[in-house]
Amino acid sequence: MTYKLLIVDDSKLARMSAAKALNALYPNWTRVEAATADEAVSMGSSKSFDIALLDFNMPGRDGLQLAAELKAANPSMPIAIVSANHQEEIVARAKAIGATFLQKPLTQHALGEFLQTAVGQLQAAKK
């Protein structure tokens, strides 16, 4: 089964790196990219996403704020917060809203583990 992954990061390089890892892991999946939370929300009104990969530090709303908004609209959506800022407070806030924390630089291995878990969650939610 194929899924649609939302990648939100203000760094084009980070989006390209995540897209490259995704293509290596799941070449048939669709990805949609946004540079800001506002851009992602405006895209979300016309498109549905199965999984989200969100940068923590972005101009305007941060990734945790966007994750909370996405979770409110779709509680079963697997979400990962990605950041080089590995402070306990940020990790705890991510867990509190039901998101996974992944450290930057994002590796293909870490992304693969998250996506494998996400697919399991999505399949379980359909049952």
C-alpha positions, -999 to +999 in steps of 0.1 A: +000+000+000+012+035-007+009+065+016+012+103+013+039+119+035+039+155+044+074+170+049+075+205+065+108+222+070+120+257+063+153+243+051+151+232+014+182+210+021+165+192+050+134+186+028+156+172+000+174+149+024+141+136+038+127+131+003+159+112-008+156+089+023+119+084+016+125+076-020+151+050-010+128+034+015+094+037-002+098+048-038+060+044-046+049+068-018+038+103-026+054+132-008+042+167-004+066+194+008+060+227+026+084+253+039+062+266+067+033+255+090+010+280+073+018+266+039+012+230+051-022+240+066-033+257+034-023+226+014-041+204+039-074+219+030-073+204-005-051+173+001-051+146+027-019+133+043-013+100+059+019+107+078+037+140+087+074+148+092+077+182+108+107+204+116+105+218+151+122+252+144+104+271+117+094+308+113+059+314+126+043+284+142+068+257+152+064+220+144+048+212+178+021+237+172+015+223+137+015+187+150-012+196+176-033+211+148-028+181+126-036+157+154-068+176+162-080+172+126-067+136+123-060+119+157-046+087+141-021+105+119+015+094+127+036+125+132+074+129+138+090+161+150+125+165+136+150+187+153+187+191+162+174+206+195+172+174+216+161+191+249+140+169+272+112+195+272+108+193+234+109+155+234+084+154+262+061+179+245+062+159+213+053+127+232+025+145+250+008+153+217+013+118+204+043+126+181+076+108+177+108+128+181+136+122+156+170+139+159+186+159+131+205+151+110+177+127+100+191+094+089+175+069+065+176+043+093+157+066+118+132+076+092+127+039+082+120+029+117+095+057+122+077+049+089+076+012+097+059+020+130+036+046+113+024+020+087+016-004+115-004+023+133-023+032+101-031-005+093-043-011+129-065+020+127-083+006+096-092-026+115 
